[in-house]
């Protein structure tokens, strides 16, 4: 099966930077679109950024100009560079892959990582 594991979360001061990584593992042939979501306490999970298999990116208005999503196709890894962090960025950040084709050419949809905590102090 396919597993996604996030890393790089932690505590940072407002104005600081953090880089999240998400590595997919398993019998993977290729991954379609990938993205980052976040969920703060008492709030709904929201989309932060996406990157397509072709490298096109999109961002939530709240993070435009501050966050950058990228991916390493050979390593099946997606990154989220977060700069100028604000207390309102505090949340659990989740990695997502919408569709993964396995080596035996099966498609697995809706793949999620367990999340990593990002806390921004003021």
C-alpha positions, -999 to +999 in steps of 0.1 A: +000+000+000+010+037-003+021+056+027+027+094+030+048+107+059+053+144+067+083+159+085+097+193+093+070+206+116+078+223+149+077+255+168+089+287+152+086+324+160+064+347+140+083+359+110+104+328+108+105+300+083+099+263+082+102+237+054+079+207+054+086+175+035+063+146+026+077+114+013+055+088-003+066+052-001+054+019-014+051+002-048+047+035-066+049+040-103+038+076-104+018+102-084-007+126-099-014+158-081-001+165-046-010+191-020-008+204+015-038+209+038-040+222+073-064+221+102-064+243+132-083+234+164-120+239+160-116+247+123-123+228+091-095+213+071-084+237+044-064+235+012-031+253+015-013+246-018-013+221-047+011+210-074+001+190-104+021+162-120+032+188-146+044+212-120+016+238-120+010+253-086-018+271-068-022+286-033-048+297-008-051+335-007-039+334+029-005+320+020+002+336-014+036+352-015+047+335+017+046+297+009+061+278-020+052+242-029+075+220-049+081+184-057+109+159-064+095+134-089+124+109-085+120+108-047+082+109-047+084+139-023+066+171-020+078+202-001+062+232+014+086+262+021+069+285+046+083+320+051+071+350+071+050+327+093+022+341+113+004+328+145-027+321+123-006+295+104-006+273+135-022+240+125-016+204+118-004+202+082-014+172+061+001+159+029-022+146+002-018+128-031-050+126-051-041+095-071-012+071-070-005+045-097+012+015-082+038-006-100+012-032-109-008-003-124-035-001-098-048+034-089-052+044-052-071+076-045-073+100-016-040+093+001-032+112+033-003+115+056-008+115+094+000+152+097+027+173+113+022+200+139+033+236+130+031+261+159+039+298+153+045+318+185+041+356+187 
